[in-house]
Amino acid sequence: MAKYTRIEAVTRMQENGIVPVFYHEDLEVCKQILKACYDGGSRVFEFTNRGDYAHEVFGELNKYAKANLEGMILGIGSVLDASTASLYLQLGANFIVSPIVNAEMAKVCNRRKVGWMPGCGSVTEISYAEELGAEVVKIFPGQQVGGPDFVRAVKGPLPWASIMPTGGVSPTEENLNSWFNAGAHCVGIGSKLFIKNAEGIFDYPAITVKIREALDLVKKIRS
């Protein structure tokens, strides 16, 4: 069962501004990454449903977060159908992100009052997702769909839309400034946050610093 309500998840996403997006098949790596993000100030995190047994890794990672990282809202991404959404809800997912709009997924999440963030690429899809109860819609791949100009254009006829671009987002002041000035609710960022050392191994202290710097940039842009 989700520990946090859909409103708490959506609010935390907006407050942090950045949702780290990550997948790895090794549970211990995932724990270290999650802890590095937490130490950097992140309180929301999207684990992606990408590999075999990803649900098993997520279940253990969520237990770890609940026991050790107070306030961390852990959700799941890359979910494509209602049955997979149900599986992750049973594992305590606090929000579900999808690259598509699927009405059956919406029903499953709405019954449990868990945030559902579907991927959209047009005003029609965004409006339909909101009819289905989406508090936040994801645009993916963000840059290819139209980048910040797309977000700005959508906010014209749909000023109430809360949009989370993922894909084509970088933790730089210039890039973040373009998205947030266009009206983004928050942004999802993947590999560009997760620094590796010369040996190709994740550098957890450097990741903590990168997360902290990125969150500080969001605060600066919004101030």
Stockholm file with secondary structure:
# STOCKHOLM 1.0

chainA/1-223         MAKYTRIEAVTRMQENGIVPVFYHEDLEVCKQILKACYDGGSRVFEFTNRGDYAHEVFGELNKYAKANLEGMILGIGSVLDASTASLYLQLGANFIVSPIVNAEMAKVCNRRKVGWMPGCGSVTEISYAEELGAEVVKIFPGQQVGGPDFVRAVKGPLPWASIMPTGGVSPTEENLNSWFNAGAHCVGIGSKLFIKNAEGIFDYPAITVKIREALDLVKKIRS
#=GR chainA/1-223 SS CCSSCHHHHHHHHHHHCEEEEECCSCHHHHHHHHHHHHHTTCCEEEEECCSTTHHHHHHHHHHHHHHHCTTCEEEEECCCSHHHHHHHHHTTCSEEECSSCCHHHHHHHHHTTCEEECEECSHHHHHHHHHTTCSSEEETTHHHHTHHHHHHHHTTTCTTCCEEEBSSCCSSHHHHHHHHHHTCSCEEECGGGSCBCTTSCBCHHHHHHHHHHHHHHHHHHHC
#=GC SS_cons         CCSSCHHHHHHHHHHHCEEEEECCSCHHHHHHHHHHHHHTTCCEEEEECCSTTHHHHHHHHHHHHHHHCTTCEEEEECCCSHHHHHHHHHTTCSEEECSSCCHHHHHHHHHTTCEEECEECSHHHHHHHHHTTCSSEEETTHHHHTHHHHHHHHTTTCTTCCEEEBSSCCSSHHHHHHHHHHTCSCEEECGGGSCBCTTSCBCHHHHHHHHHHHHHHHHHHHC
//
